[in-house]
Amino acid sequence: MGYGPTSKMLVNLVSGCAQAKKVVPGSEMWTLDGDRTVRTTVVDVTAVKARTAVDVVTDHMTSTVSPDLLLSTPDGWAPAAEAAGKTVAWTHARKLCRERLTIKPGYEFGYFVGATCADGTVGKNYVSLVVNEERFAARYAAALTSCTGLPARLEAVTRPSGYLKRDLPGFRVRVVSSYLADALRHYVGGDAHHVRQSFPRVVLRDIDTFDGFLDGYIEGDGCRIKGWEGRQIVSSNVSFLAELAQIIGARFTPPRQGLRSQLCVSNRWAGRGTFVPEEHPLDPPESSWIKVHEVRPRPALGAKPFTFYGYHLAPHPTFLLNGHLVRGIR
């Protein structure tokens, strides 16, 4: 049958969370299409009464639903009554109403990613860069705005110097966007810490984007080499440099002693023919898998039965029950 949640369970409308009983035809609901959140519209609402429900307990909540409500699993759709121990599709409900950016590839995008990997900070819902040089900060702000559309400006700040034992003047660029922060973490393998981050292969889309990445990364963690047509990168992230060395066809041998490694980037590296374009999505995935820990039968108490609400939807036949992907009525 596919009937859904009880009347007071929260479903994710585009306008915000609402109890299942308050959904009406014409309401827009959030759902998932692959790993992306999309909208779907309620065409009709059906309510049925029954004496038995189940409590589905996941990592994030307990939902009281119809035993035959279908949940999305890696192996297909599974009735709620049989979902114990399975993993189900889920997205963070609090992030559904955030602004989704249109990220544009190209040189400016590569520069922004490279500079962030070298000197930036990726927080829970923000991205920032604090540097000494105003020119570097201004170029970073311009690249960020160009590839994301987010307004970015410079702020004069001071920061402590452990070596000089005093505060030094600097410049900060900071934008608040959980979407952009999630995208950057996704590019570098989930952990944006400079020592643990993976090489962001998203910058291999084309040579223009990769050139921007090299310029941004070397601006933060490198320098020009006097008397040689090239630049040098210094970093403690050995695996990052090793992967970069393969792309530019350079030799790289981590030092046996010391915490920092060096990689030389020739100005003529492109002539080696080692660069191979790769296609990677610019948008971060918005879904993941979570476990159903328990499914408990829940009989109705007294004379009042449960009321289950089912929805006919278009163009997508699915909807989100507090972030969990479930199927509407066919």
Secondary structure, DSSP 8 states (H G I E B T S, - for coil): ----BBTTSEEEETTEEEEGGG--TT-EEEEEETTEEEEEEEEEEEEEEESEEEEEEESS-EEEE-TT-EEEETTEEEEGGG-TT-EEEE--GGGTTS-------SHHHHHHHHHHHHHEEE-SSEEEEEES-HHHHHHHHHHHHHHH-----EEEEEEEETTTTEEEEEEEEEEE-HHHHHHHHHHTTT---TTT----GGGGSSHHHHHHHHHHHHHHHEEE-TTSSEEEEEES-HHHHHHHHHHHT------SSSS-EEEEEETTGGGG---------SS----EEEEEEEEEEEE--TT--EEEEEEEEES-SEEEETTEEEE---
